[in-house]
Amino acid sequence: MRTMLIFTNANAGTHDNELMERIAGMLRREGGGTVLVRPCAAPGDIGRALDEHGPSGDASLVVAAGGDGSIHGLVAELHARGELGRRVVGLLPMGTGNDLARNLGIPLDPERAARLLLDGAPRRLDLLVDDAGGVVLNAVHLGIGATAARSATRFKPYLKAAAFPVGAVLAGLRGTGWRLRVEADGKEVADGRFLMVALSNASGIAGGTAQLAADGDPDDGRVELVVSAATGPLARVGFALHLRKGTHRHRDDVVHTTATSVTVSGEEFLVNSDGEVTGPYDHRTWTLCERAWRIMAPAGEGGEGGGNGGH
């Protein structure tokens, strides 16, 4: 093992700091390399730490210790710097939802996940990139998916993963839909008032409480597109119940397809990318970049030479 850079939350509590010291000590003893822990608080902290270790990437393994927002931020920085192709990313799940870890089979216990940094295998995954250069690792939601995430934020410190369904309920009570046009690979697939438009590169979202794309595969070269027109009060409840079980795509008011490029335009909407809410926008395009990055995952879950998508 060469140099390993681990990025942590500078505002983490004493328990998390002690845990990271224990994990870093284990990695140094058993990996035989250099392990550097870099607490991050400001947006530029990741970039400055990467600069310290050269553009050639002498820290070939860079690790996010945190939730989906942390790994999203790290991959976004590497993508913006043009370094995503030559570095391998690791994840120590320490967040609320941990959707990416759940979908990839990475243990949710950080100490168990740390073993993958030594014993796992790099897995190539697809990456969604929007027309402003932003990235999506797991899923992006427009409409109620974004308003639900914003509603859930204030409950996270108290309810943890249970904050997501609470946020969804609150958003569902207020949501009446957005007037949107949706195109997949250049062809219109939906035009009207919709409750939600979602693109998913995997199956589960919202801390495992919803199955957005049951057939979603993060390395199959396709993105799952779900458009819901369930804007009425009873329809919204029914859609939410089906979403939890992953059976929503069989509803008459849902469009489900796959694509490599998706454009959404129309009434202003918020965007929730891997839990990070931005906007509003009136136009956005996402394009799939096939097998664009690598993450340490359980051996046999699709490695450098293969993948679950048949590559």
N, C-alpha and C positions, 0 to 999 in steps of 0.2 A: 504494500500500500504506500502511495506517495502522500502528498499533503492533502488533508481533508479539512475543508472549511465548513463549519457549522454556524448557521445564522439563527440567533435566538431573539426573543422579544426582550428588549432592554427594560421593559416595565413589568416583567414577570415577577411573581412573588418568590419568597424565600424557598418554598418547597420546590418550585420549578428550577431554581438556580442550583439547589443541592442535587436534584435529579440529573441535571446536565453535567455537573462535575463528576458524578458517578458514571454516567455514560461515557464521557470523554476519557476518563481514566481507563475504563474497560477497553475502549477502542485503541488507546495507545498501547496497552499491555498486549492485547491479542492481535492487533493489526500490524504492529511493527513499524508504523509510520508516524508522521507529524499530524496532530489533530489540533486545530485552532478553533476556538469558540469566539464568535464575534457578535456581541449584543447589538441590535439595531433598533433605533428609535425614529430617526429622520428618514425621509424618502431616499436620500442619496447615500445612506450608510452601506447598502449592499454594493453599490458601484465603487465606492472608495475602497472597500475591503477587497473586491476583485482586482482593482488597479494595483494594490499592493503585491499581488501575486502574478503580475505580468500578463500581457495580452496573449502569450502563448499558452496560458492555462496550466501553470505548474501545479495549481490546486485542481486536479482533474476531477475530483469528486466534491461537489458542493451540496450542502444539506440544509433543508429548511426544518427547523424545529418549531412546529406550530400547526395551525389549521390550514384549511383550504386557501385562505387569504395569504398566508405566508408562502406556501409553495407557488401560488399564482404570482406573487410579487417577485419571487426569485426567477421563475421561468420568464416572466415578462422582461426583467432586466437583462437576462442572458440573451433573449431574442433581440432586444433593442441594440445590444452591443455586438451582435453577430457571432456570439460565442456558444450558442445553444448546441450546435452540431459537434463541438469538440470537448464539451464537458458532460459528465454524467451527473444526474441530480439524485439526491436522496431525500427521504422524508421521515421525520420522527413525529408522528401524529400527537399533537398536544392542543388541538382546537376543540370546537364545540360539535361541528357536524362531521368533519373528517371524511367527506364524501369520496375524495380521490383514494384515500387509503382503503376504505371499505370496498370500493369497486375493483381495486387491484389486488386485494387479498393481503395487504400489508397489515401486520398486527397493530391493533389500536393501543396496545401498551408500548410506550416509547422505548423501554429497555429491551423488549422483545424485537421491536422494529429495528433497533440499533444492530442486532445480529445480522440483519439483511445487508447492512453496509459492508459487512465482511464476507458473508456466506451467500448472499443473493446473486442475481444475474441482471445485467442491464437489459431492460425491455424497451424496445422502440415503440413510441406512441404517436398517434396523429395529433395535430395541433390545429385549432381554429384560430384564424387571424382576421380581425375586422379591418375595415377600410381606413381606420385611423392608426393602425399598427398595434392595437390591443390584442391580447391573446385570451383564449378560453381553453382550459385543460379538461374540464369535466362537463359543464353545462352552462348555457346562457338562456335567460328567461326575459321575455318582454311582457308588459301588462301586469297581471296579478302576481306572477312569479317575482317581479321586482318589488311591487308594493308589499307583498307578504314578507320578503326579506327585510325591507325597511321597518315594517311593523315588528318583526321578531327581534330586532337589534336590542331594544330596551329590556327584553325579557331574558336574554342570554345569560347574564350573570347569575340569575336565580333559577332558571328552568333548564339550562344547558340545551341538549338536543330537543327537549320538549318545547322549546321556544318556537321552533319552526311550525308545527301544526297550529299553535296559538296565533302566530302571525298570519298564517294562511286563513284562519277563521275570520280574524278581524278584517283582513283585506277582502275576503269574499263577501262580507256583509256590506261593504261599501262599494265594491267594484261593479260597474255596469258595462264594462267593455270599452274597447278602443276601435276606431274605424281604421282599418289597415289593409294593405295589399301585400301579399306574400308571393315571392317568386323563388322557385327552386331550379337551379341550373338553367336560368334564363327563361323559364316558363311559369306563367301565373298558376298557382295552385289554390289560392284563396283570396277573396276580396269581399270585405264586409266588416261587421262589428264582431270583435273577438275578445274573449276573456283572457287568453294567453297564447303566445307564440313561444315555443321553446326549441332549442337545438341542443342535442345531447350527444356526447361522445362516449357515454357509458350508460349504466342502467339506473342506479339509485341516486337520489338527491335528498336534500333536507335532512341530513343526518340519518339516512336510511328509512325515513318515514314515508317516502313516496318512491314508486318505481316508474320513472318517466319513460324510459325506453328499455323494455324487458329484453330486447334483442341487441341492445347497444354494445358495441365492441370497440375499445379505444384504439385498435390498430387494424381495422378492416377497410380503411380508405373511404368510409362513408360516415355522414353524420345523420342522426335520427332527427326528423322534423315533426313536431306535434303542434297543430293549430286547433284550439278549442273555441267553438262558438257558443259555449254553455253560459250565456249571459243572464238568463232568467234566474230568479231566486232558487227554485227547486232544481233547475239544471245545474247551477253552481254546486249545490250540495251533492248531487249525484256524481258530477265530474270529480269532485274532491274524494269521494269514497272510492270511485273506480281508480283514481290516481294512486291511492295508497296500495291497491292490490296489483296495479299494473295492467288493468283491463280496460282502461279509458279509451284505448285506440279502437276498440270495437263499437264505440258509441256512434250514433248517426251524426252527432254534432261535432265530431272530431275528424280532422284530416291528419293522416299519418303517412309519411313517406320518408325516403332517404335521398340524400343529395351530396354534392361536393361544394356547392355554393348556394347561399340563401340571402335574399335581399328582402328587407321589410321597410315599408314606407307608409306615410299617412299621418294620422293624428299623433301629436307628440307623446312619446312613451319613455319610461325609464327602462334601463337595462341592468340586469343582475348577472354579472359574469363571475362564476365561481364564488358567489357570495358577496362580491363587491358591486354596490349599486352606483350607477352613474347616469347622467342625462339631465334633462330630457333631450331626445333626438326626434327628428321626423324622417330620418333615413339611415339605414345601416346595412352593410353587406358583410357577411362572414364567408371566408374561403377556407377549405380544409387543406392543410399541408400534410401530406401523407408521411407517417413515420419520421417526424421532424425532430423528435427529442428522445432522450433516454433517461429512464429512472430505474433505480435499483428495486427489484421486485422479487417475490419468491421464485426460486429456480423452478423451471417447468411451466411458468405462467406466461410464456412467450418471451424468448430471449433474443439475442442479437441475430441469430441465424434464422429465426422463424417468427412465430406469433400466432395468436389465436385467429387472426384474420386470414390465414392461409398464404402469407407472403413468404 
